[in-house]
Amino acid sequence: MQNRSKLHVPILLIAGMAIGILAVSNLNWLPASRAQVASTAAISTSTGPNALLESPKYNANLIDQLNNSFTAVAERVQPSVVTIFTNKTVQGHRSSGDTNDFFGRFFRGDSPWRSPQREEKRMAGQGSGVIVSSNGYILTNNHVVKGADEIEVLLVGGKRIDAKIIGVDPKTDIAVIKISKRNLTPIRFGDSEKIKVGEWVMAVGSPLSQNLASTVTSGIISAKGRAAVGLADYEDFIQTDAAINPGNSGGALVNLRGELIGINTAIVSKSGGFQGIGFAVPVRMARNVMDALIKDGRVVRSQMGVTISNVSQDMQKALSMDTADGALVHEVKPGSPAENAGVEPRDVIIELEGEKIKTSSQLRNKISLMEPGRTIIISILRDGRVKRLRIELEELVDEDAVSYGPSRQTEDSKLGFQVEKLSERMAARYNLEETDGVVIVNISQNSNAYAEGLRRGDIIKSINKKAVTSRAGFKRIVKNLDSGDSVLIYVITRDGGRSFRAFTIE
């Protein structure tokens, strides 16, 4: 027992010393080692008010360069971005079941049970646009100017100028308008094909109201090639988290070089305001559409004559494919360029002109922007083997296309429309029985010919009693006509009827 009690004493002494050391060390009563001093200093610096400035990792020059980059881009781009105001007239009616106005109409002497009365309403809208030439051409969204009776542009300096529509393309939601002013500051174009996810970008536009004109926000490119969003027929959107709000539509998405890489178009939002997901039309697509609208007042697209879709995982397994990349062919239209080239259903198009095809929308977008008549080379995967085919593209006829052109005056456009020789393929395209004459392939909605009832698909048989059997013959007849001359045209309409149409050349 005595031996055990003797052992308890040193154990208790050791325990007491350990507790004492821990206590005084927490109270900073013991001298600190160099390592402890360095650690304490680091903790003190990292939690102080000037922590970042005192950190050895802080690079003031780098921060200044980054700040200067953003401010320089804003200064360069803002003069090229405008605010667009629109007014349009819409038809509406006052419902006879409007209980709020029931007694009002009764005491005015109107019958409360009278049938609804049609009335016109004026609607105002606001969006943004990007100056693309020094002589007044402005790139914007179709939905910004759609149906507008009046368009006014507010420049950065505060001047307001009336604008007119040059052309619209609902398929990509792109439009071009023009103001009568020179020496403007056009934006510099970039290349949307070279952008990378994670790259810094800035959005410039006029959100919500005129008071917020020339707003600049920043963010990154969140994703590329967004399709199947449901905003347009041809989609290849750039996704960004740079703040975009209503009114920003048609504004500029630029890189840190101040180059235009996209036209801000829409947001995904449950609240109606910005929630971190915005979409812009890539500048390469927008510029191709813009050039066509300025040149011809419409966009001419090409097609192969196939129905395609993405390759699903199940289809990938069924076709024994290594990846799900490519566009699966479901249908080949009879007499189409694809059929003539040997394309078959179940083929998977994996390359276009040497470029890998990942999705059906990618292929569709690229084909649509190529010129009709161009011969392309595609690679297809069929039964595990790759084949290369040559295809001559043809024009994709769009009966719903809107034309504000033509902007150039030639024999082929003097009457307000363009024609092509009526071939068997053309007759099949328009469901026509005739194969002799020329067919209208494009017509301006602003023309007297359009007002007289002529439409795409009508066959021109004679002009001023002179038979028309070819495009060359059509041009020879029209060449001798001048502005103010009367024209008598005999047509076979697209529905098979025959009639004379007369109008004056503008």
Buried (B, 14 or more C-beta within 10 A) or exposed (E): EEEEEEEEEEEEEEEEEEEEEEEEEEEEEEEEEEEEEEEEEEEEBEEEEEEEEEEEEEEEEEEEEEEEBBEEBBEBBBBBBBBBBBEBEEEEEEEBEEEEBEEEBEEEEEEBEEEEEEEEEEEEBBBBBBBBBEEBBBBBBBBBBBEBEBBBBBBBEEEEBEBBBBBBBBBBBBBBBBBEBEEBBBBEBBBBEEBEEEBBBBBBBBBBEEEBBBBBBBBBBBEBBBBEEEBBBBBBBBBBBBBBBBBBBBBBBBBBEBBBBBBBBBBEBEEEEBEBBBBBBBBBBBBBBBEBBBBBBBBBBBBBBBEBEBBEEEBBEEBEBEEBBBBBBEEBBEBBBBBBBBBEEBBBBBBBEEEEBBBBBBBBBBBBBBEBEEEBEBBBBBEEEEEEBEBBBBBBBBEEBBBBBBBEEEBBBBBBBBBBBBEEEBBBBBEBEEBBBBBBBBBBBBBBBBEBEBBBBBBBBBBBEEEBBBBEBBBEBBEEBEEEEEBEBBBBBBEEEEEEBEBEBB
